[in-house]
Amino acid sequence: MLACALSAAPMVATAQALPPCGGDTVCKVGDRSYSILMPDDWDGVTPLPVMMHFHAFLRRGRTVINHPRIGSETKPRGVMLVAPSAQHRAWRFWQDDPADIAFADAVLADVAKRFPVDQSQIYISGFSFGAAMAWRYACARGDRIAGLMTMSGTIKQASTCANPPRQVRHVHGLNDLWMSLPRGPDHDATNVVALWRKALRCGAGRLDGALTLAPGVEFAHFIWDNCAGDRSVTLDIHTGGHFIPTGWLGYQLDGLMPKTPG
């Protein structure tokens, strides 16, 4: 018993050195903050997969963890949701190397001090302006993340992407008026993922049928599974506007996360 108590002491001391946070209590990193939502039925020991989600314009991390189409997808899958808050509620994604990349690094480092994290399962997601920030982060830290999942937001397709992730998943609406789908020649809607197809050295893509995750929303599902190094890109296009599709994040997590034996 004494040996067990002594072996646990360093972990307790580390946890006590950091102010507790979670739920409505934000976690502080310098003069900035992030919010977290723990998964269902975590045993307190098993390393956690993490999904870091970048919020939309004028939102904040607390909005993300309370969003019915974000947290509801991570909790039952054993994934910890991490939601950093932008300064002045707006991400600085317009330039190639925004300062918010370093902030996101600091957030993930702080999470790893507080909880056991499965570093092989760091997923990045974002919506709207947050999707654009997620693209920037994935281009800078792609070798550290297991997958990118973005909704209704991009950066310029000619942007520099020196370190892309292995797996990219994107969804966009044809009638998005806030961050319109960037079409290519002949109104090619698949141009919205041209940056990733180039960065991952993908071949020709294909329309892989229709996908329906919730009543009333059907997606045209495109896939590029012939990219260099077993990487892949998928694109789901719907006829709607600017929103987070019900069930889409969960569907992508199910496809990206390692399958449990048996």
Secondary structure by P-SEA (a helix, b strand, c coil): caaaaaaaaaaaaaaaacccccccbbbbccccbbbbbbccccccccbbbbbbbbbcccccaaaaaaccccccccccccbbbbbbbcccccccccccccaaaaaaaaaaaaaaacccccccbbbbbcccaaaaaaaaaaaaccccccbbbbccccccccccccccccbbbbbbbcccccccccccccccccccaaaaaaaacccccccccccccccccccccccccccccccbbbbbbcccccccccaaaaaaaaaccccccc
